[in-house]
Structures are given as structure tokens and as C-alpha cells.
């Protein structure tokens, strides 16, 4: 893991593909939702008006999540 990726992972969840592509934040959550079997819901939430709400909602939740202690170095 590069230092840049480490810092980025502190801010948002990431999905990294074998070919080097990366999804982060709301788009990564939608990919995970689809992979878990919620394909229709993920497809609906991927449409532009909904996708913007997913990204904004993700930022709000991520900014106030209590799990920030997971990424501290001690």
C-alpha cells in the first residue's frame, strides 16, 4: 500500500480491482451492494440524481463515523 493510498483509505472505503481500477466512497459502496446481491437497488442508486445523494450521504457519514481509531498508528 502506497502512502497516498493509505491516506486516502483513512477518508473513504475503497474497492481495488486486479486491473488497477479503484472505486472509492459512495461508488465503492454501490459496487459492494451489487456484489452482495442487491443489483437492482445498486443500479437504481447509480443513476445521476441518486448517485449524487449517495456520495453526499457517504461524505456525511464518513466524516462523523466513530471508527476513525482503526487507522491510527501507535
Steps between C-alpha positions, in 0.01 A plus 500: 500500500641834399501789748256688276256206494536462877400864554211463256375187680479701820235715335291247306446133424672377182446211258810415300478277193772270367539720190587802717165680494381641831158602625469708813237640735139470380585327173696234690204445732269460200736242350502308829121523518478351150752227586289406804202433274316832506549562129173685433545732796863570407400570140225739610732683739764528225280729291619864503255665740521209744876458460556859609293437813695178570831690475381786723351255750822300504705813573270596788515154656876461443574837654313405818580130529641376831737251332776754428705334776550198272751691290722645769863403528620419846 
